[in-house]
Amino acid sequence: MSFRSVTCGVIAVMLSTSTVPALAQTPPSLQDMVDARAGQAEGELGRRGYEAVDRSEVVGDGRLTYWRRGDECVAIMTRNGRYASINQAGRSECGSGGSSGSGTAAVVAGVALVGLAAALAVHNNRHRDAGGDHDSEYARGYQAALYGADYDDRHETEGYHEGYLAGESEASNRRHSNSRWVRGAPDAARDACSRRADEFQNRPYGSSAPISLRDLGRGEYELTMATGSYRSVCTVSADGQVRAINPYY
């Protein structure tokens, strides 16, 4: 079986699952996704009704993330850019929230695909003669870096190299965004600044993430926002009223 991930109408990438057998505790509805490429597979998880939980752990040489669909919780181990295993997890592992939870969690769930589309759009503004092959190579490098795969120097191309650099930047943004300190800001404040930063940088919704926080007191916060390699500073109230947004200097 193959999946298709469409990134804002810019890229259509097809992937095929491997013949590696799924583990016994893998939910039947997700068995075909074991060993799928993580970048494209996130979109497929969303189409199957799963949403990302704001929690991840580094385990050995991989990263464990949690996804929820209603009362169901699954733990996904990603290694070298692929889903190494997908296992049923206890409900408590995904927290007590449901689909009505924070808007920020929804932003994080969708940022892989939206972030790639935005990064490629900016890249193509500088490479107007780039064709479909260049775009697919850029996407390959971006997803590899984003999900921790080693640089493929045996099949290196210009598009792959530039995509890999952009993916490294995005991976760094997400690590900072998911830090306990940054998540100390109220969800409404983080979500409002993410939306305003997208508008400020003229990017698709879901492209921006907070990477640093300063508590100004009295329910006011200053968030440093990352939109790819671009930075801005958003001043916001605890209930999500954006006071100002300015370039980061």
KELUMGU-709800 format. One record per residue (C-alpha): residue number from 0; residue in three letters; chain; x, y, z. Coordinates in Angstrom, 1 decimal. Layout:
N
    n  res  chain       x       y       z
  NUM  ALA      A       X       Y       Z
...
% end
This chain:
249
    n  res  chain       x       y       z
    0  MET      A     0.0     0.0     0.0
    1  SER      A     1.2     3.5    -0.6
    2  PHE      A     0.4     6.9     0.9
    3  ARG      A     0.4    10.4    -0.5
    4  SER      A     1.3    13.5     1.4
    5  VAL      A     0.4    16.8    -0.2
    6  THR      A     2.1    19.9     1.2
    7  CYS      A     0.0    23.0     0.5
    8  GLY      A    -0.3    22.1    -3.2
    9  VAL      A     3.4    22.4    -3.7
   10  ILE      A     4.7    18.9    -3.4
   11  ALA      A     3.1    15.4    -3.9
   12  VAL      A     5.3    12.7    -2.5
   13  MET      A     4.5     9.0    -2.8
   14  LEU      A     5.9     6.5    -0.3
   15  SER      A     5.5     2.7    -0.1
   16  THR      A     5.7     0.6     3.0
   17  SER      A     8.4    -2.1     3.4
   18  THR      A     7.8    -5.7     4.0
   19  VAL      A     9.2    -5.6     7.6
   20  PRO      A     6.6    -7.3     9.7
   21  ALA      A     4.7    -5.3    12.3
   22  LEU      A     5.0    -6.1    16.0
   23  ALA      A     2.2    -8.1    17.7
   24  GLN      A     1.1    -5.1    19.8
   25  THR      A     0.9    -2.8    16.8
   26  PRO      A    -2.8    -1.7    16.2
   27  PRO      A    -4.1    -3.5    13.1
   28  SER      A    -5.1    -0.1    11.6
   29  LEU      A    -1.4     1.0    11.7
   30  GLN      A     0.5    -2.2    10.8
   31  ASP      A     1.1    -1.0     7.2
   32  MET      A     2.9     2.1     8.5
   33  VAL      A     5.7     0.4    10.3
   34  ASP      A     9.0     1.4     8.5
   35  ALA      A     7.2     4.2     6.6
   36  ARG      A     9.1     7.5     6.2
   37  ALA      A     8.2     9.7     9.2
   38  GLY      A     7.7    12.9     7.3
   39  GLN      A     5.1    11.7     4.9
   40  ALA      A     3.5     9.3     7.5
   41  GLU      A     2.6    12.2     9.8
   42  GLY      A     0.1    13.3     7.2
   43  GLU      A    -1.3     9.8     6.9
   44  LEU      A    -1.7     9.6    10.7
   45  GLY      A    -3.8    12.8    10.6
   46  ARG      A    -6.0    11.4     7.8
   47  ARG      A    -6.6     8.3     9.9
   48  GLY      A    -7.8    10.4    12.8
   49  TYR      A    -4.7    10.6    15.0
   50  GLU      A    -3.3    13.8    16.5
   51  ALA      A     0.1    14.4    18.0
   52  VAL      A     0.5    14.7    21.8
   53  ASP      A     2.8    17.4    23.1
   54  ARG      A     5.2    14.8    24.4
   55  SER      A     8.3    13.1    23.1
   56  GLU      A    11.3    11.3    24.5
   57  VAL      A    14.8    10.4    23.2
   58  VAL      A    15.3     6.6    23.7
   59  GLY      A    18.7     5.3    22.7
   60  ASP      A    19.2     6.2    19.0
   61  GLY      A    15.6     7.0    18.4
   62  ARG      A    12.8     9.4    19.4
   63  LEU      A     9.5     8.2    20.9
   64  THR      A     6.4    10.2    20.2
   65  TYR      A     2.8     9.7    21.2
   66  TRP      A    -0.4    10.0    19.1
   67  ARG      A    -4.0     9.9    20.2
   68  ARG      A    -7.3     9.0    18.5
   69  GLY      A   -10.2     9.3    20.9
   70  ASP      A    -9.3     7.1    23.9
   71  GLU      A    -6.7     5.2    21.9
   72  CYS      A    -3.0     6.0    22.5
   73  VAL      A     0.0     4.8    20.4
   74  ALA      A     3.7     5.2    20.9
   75  ILE      A     5.8     5.6    17.8
   76  MET      A     9.6     5.0    17.7
   77  THR      A    11.4     6.9    14.9
   78  ARG      A    14.9     5.9    13.9
   79  ASN      A    16.8     7.2    10.9
   80  GLY      A    13.8     9.0     9.6
   81  ARG      A    11.4     6.0     9.7
   82  TYR      A     8.8     4.5    12.0
   83  ALA      A    10.8     1.6    13.6
   84  SER      A     7.8     0.5    15.7
   85  ILE      A     4.2     1.5    16.4
   86  ASN      A     2.9     0.2    19.7
   87  GLN      A    -0.3     0.4    21.7
   88  ALA      A     0.2     2.6    24.8
   89  GLY      A    -1.8     3.2    27.9
   90  ARG      A    -4.3     6.1    27.8
   91  SER      A    -2.3     7.9    30.5
   92  GLU      A     0.7     8.1    28.2
   93  CYS      A    -1.2    10.5    26.0
   94  GLY      A    -2.6    12.6    28.9
   95  SER      A    -6.1    13.3    29.7
   96  GLY      A    -6.9    15.8    26.9
   97  GLY      A    -8.9    15.1    23.8
   98  SER      A    -9.3    16.6    20.4
   99  SER      A   -10.7    19.8    22.1
  100  GLY      A    -7.3    20.5    23.6
  101  SER      A    -4.9    23.3    22.9
  102  GLY      A    -4.6    24.9    19.5
  103  THR      A    -0.8    24.7    19.9
  104  ALA      A    -0.9    20.9    19.8
  105  ALA      A    -2.7    21.1    16.5
  106  VAL      A     0.0    23.4    15.2
  107  VAL      A     2.8    21.0    16.2
  108  ALA      A     0.9    18.1    14.6
  109  GLY      A     0.7    19.8    11.2
  110  VAL      A     4.0    21.7    11.1
  111  ALA      A     5.9    19.0     9.4
  112  LEU      A     3.9    19.2     6.2
  113  VAL      A     3.2    23.0     6.3
  114  GLY      A     6.8    23.7     7.3
  115  LEU      A     8.1    21.8     4.3
  116  ALA      A     5.8    23.7     1.9
  117  ALA      A     6.8    27.0     3.3
  118  ALA      A    10.5    26.2     3.2
  119  LEU      A    10.2    25.0    -0.4
  120  ALA      A     8.3    28.1    -1.4
  121  VAL      A    11.0    30.4     0.0
  122  HIS      A    13.7    28.2    -1.6
  123  ASN      A    12.0    28.4    -5.0
  124  ASN      A    11.9    32.2    -4.8
  125  ARG      A    15.7    32.0    -5.0
  126  HIS      A    15.8    29.2    -7.5
  127  ARG      A    13.1    30.0   -10.1
  128  ASP      A    14.6    27.7   -12.6
  129  ALA      A    14.3    24.6   -10.3
  130  GLY      A    12.2    21.8   -11.6
  131  GLY      A    10.3    18.9   -10.1
  132  ASP      A    13.4    16.8    -9.5
  133  HIS      A    15.0    19.6    -7.6
  134  ASP      A    11.9    20.0    -5.5
  135  SER      A    11.7    16.3    -4.6
  136  GLU      A    15.4    16.2    -3.7
  137  TYR      A    14.9    19.3    -1.5
  138  ALA      A    11.9    17.5     0.2
  139  ARG      A    14.0    14.3     0.7
  140  GLY      A    16.8    16.3     2.4
  141  TYR      A    14.4    18.3     4.5
  142  GLN      A    12.6    15.3     5.9
  143  ALA      A    15.8    13.4     6.5
  144  ALA      A    17.2    16.1     8.6
  145  LEU      A    13.9    16.8    10.4
  146  TYR      A    13.6    13.2    11.6
  147  GLY      A    17.3    12.6    12.4
  148  ALA      A    18.5    10.6     9.5
  149  ASP      A    22.1    10.7     8.5
  150  TYR      A    23.2    12.9     5.7
  151  ASP      A    23.1    10.8     2.4
  152  ASP      A    26.4    11.8     0.9
  153  ARG      A    26.3     8.9    -1.5
  154  HIS      A    23.2    10.4    -3.3
  155  GLU      A    24.0    14.1    -2.6
  156  THR      A    22.4    16.7    -4.9
  157  GLU      A    22.1    20.5    -4.6
  158  GLY      A    18.4    20.2    -3.8
  159  TYR      A    19.1    17.5    -1.2
  160  HIS      A    21.9    19.5     0.5
  161  GLU      A    19.8    22.7     0.8
  162  GLY      A    16.8    20.8     2.0
  163  TYR      A    18.9    19.1     4.6
  164  LEU      A    20.1    22.4     6.0
  165  ALA      A    16.5    23.7     6.1
  166  GLY      A    15.4    20.6     7.9
  167  GLU      A    18.1    20.9    10.5
  168  SER      A    16.9    24.4    11.2
  169  GLU      A    13.3    23.2    11.6
  170  ALA      A    14.3    20.4    13.9
  171  SER      A    16.2    22.8    16.1
  172  ASN      A    13.1    25.1    16.2
  173  ARG      A    10.9    22.2    17.3
  174  ARG      A    13.3    21.1    20.1
  175  HIS      A    13.3    24.6    21.6
  176  SER      A     9.5    24.9    21.1
  177  ASN      A     8.9    21.7    23.0
  178  SER      A    11.1    22.6    25.9
  179  ARG      A     9.5    22.7    29.3
  180  TRP      A    10.4    26.4    29.7
  181  VAL      A     8.8    27.5    26.5
  182  ARG      A     5.7    25.4    27.2
  183  GLY      A     5.3    27.4    30.4
  184  ALA      A     3.6    30.1    28.4
  185  PRO      A    -0.2    29.7    28.2
  186  ASP      A    -1.5    27.8    25.2
  187  ALA      A    -3.5    30.8    24.1
  188  ALA      A    -0.4    33.0    24.1
  189  ARG      A     1.7    30.5    22.1
  190  ASP      A    -1.1    29.8    19.6
  191  ALA      A    -1.8    33.5    19.1
  192  CYS      A     1.9    34.4    18.5
  193  SER      A     2.3    31.4    16.1
  194  ARG      A    -0.6    32.7    14.0
  195  ARG      A     0.7    36.3    14.1
  196  ALA      A     4.2    35.3    13.2
  197  ASP      A     2.9    33.4    10.2
  198  GLU      A     1.1    36.5     9.0
  199  PHE      A     4.2    38.7     9.8
  200  GLN      A     6.5    36.4     7.7
  201  ASN      A     3.8    35.8     5.1
  202  ARG      A     3.9    32.0     5.6
  203  PRO      A     1.2    29.4     5.7
  204  TYR      A    -0.5    28.8     9.0
  205  GLY      A     1.5    26.4    11.1
  206  SER      A     4.9    27.5     9.9
  207  SER      A     6.0    29.4    13.1
  208  ALA      A     6.8    28.1    16.6
  209  PRO      A     7.9    29.7    19.8
  210  ILE      A    11.5    28.9    20.7
  211  SER      A    12.2    31.3    23.7
  212  LEU      A    10.1    32.9    26.4
  213  ARG      A    10.4    35.9    28.7
  214  ASP      A     7.8    36.3    31.4
  215  LEU      A     7.1    40.1    31.6
  216  GLY      A     4.9    39.7    34.7
  217  ARG      A     1.2    40.6    35.2
  218  GLY      A     0.1    38.1    32.6
  219  GLU      A     2.3    39.4    29.8
  220  TYR      A     4.9    37.4    27.8
  221  GLU      A     7.5    38.0    25.2
  222  LEU      A     8.0    35.0    22.8
  223  THR      A    10.8    34.7    20.3
  224  MET      A     9.2    33.1    17.3
  225  ALA      A    10.9    31.0    14.7
  226  THR      A     9.6    30.7    11.1
  227  GLY      A    12.2    28.5     9.5
  228  SER      A    15.4    30.5     9.8
  229  TYR      A    13.6    33.8    10.4
  230  ARG      A    13.0    35.2    13.8
  231  SER      A    10.5    37.7    15.3
  232  VAL      A     9.5    38.8    18.8
  233  CYS      A     5.9    38.6    19.8
  234  THR      A     4.5    40.4    22.9
  235  VAL      A     1.3    38.8    24.1
  236  SER      A    -1.1    38.5    27.0
  237  ALA      A    -1.9    35.2    28.8
  238  ASP      A    -5.3    35.1    27.0
  239  GLY      A    -3.8    35.4    23.6
  240  GLN      A    -4.0    39.2    22.8
  241  VAL      A    -1.0    40.0    20.7
  242  ARG      A     0.3    43.5    21.7
  243  ALA      A     3.1    43.7    19.2
  244  ILE      A     5.3    41.7    16.8
  245  ASN      A     8.7    42.9    15.5
  246  PRO      A    11.7    41.6    13.8
  247  TYR      A    14.3    39.9    16.0
  248  TYR      A    17.6    41.8    16.3
% end
